[in-house]
């Protein structure tokens, strides 16, 4: 199950590493989002708020 995989990952990494991983994912998503795609921009905005 995915829950188990994420739990194992979190058990083996610090909170700081997890936050850095999330921030890298948000940055990669931001770089790849088409600025003309309003739905993608809205989703990215939500993800950034959740990651903050």
C-alpha positions in Angstrom: 0.0 0.0 0.0 1.1 3.6 -0.7 0.6 4.5 3.0 3.2 1.9 4.1 5.7 3.1 1.5 5.4 6.8 2.6 5.5 5.7 6.2 8.8 3.8 5.6 10.2 6.8 3.7 9.3 9.2 6.5 10.7 6.8 9.1 14.1 6.8 7.3 14.3 10.6 6.7 14.2 13.7 8.9 11.4 16.2 8.7 13.9 18.7 7.2 14.7 16.2 4.4 11.0 15.7 3.7 10.3 19.5 3.5 13.3 19.9 1.2 12.0 17.1 -1.0 8.6 18.7 -1.2 10.1 22.1 -2.0 12.1 20.6 -4.8 9.0 19.0 -6.2 7.0 22.2 -6.0 9.9 24.1 -7.7 10.0 21.5 -10.5 6.3 21.7 -11.0 6.4 25.5 -11.1 9.1 25.3 -13.8 7.1 23.0 -15.9 3.7 24.6 -15.7 2.4 26.5 -18.7 1.8 30.1 -17.7 -1.3 30.1 -20.0 -2.9 27.1 -18.2 -5.2 28.6 -15.6 -6.1 25.3 -14.0 -2.5 24.3 -13.6 -1.7 27.7 -12.1 -4.5 27.3 -9.7 -3.3 23.8 -8.7 0.2 25.0 -8.3 -0.9 27.9 -6.1 -2.8 25.4 -3.8 0.2 23.1 -3.6 2.5 26.0 -2.7 0.1 27.1 0.1 0.0 23.5 1.4 3.8 23.2 1.3 4.4 26.5 3.1 
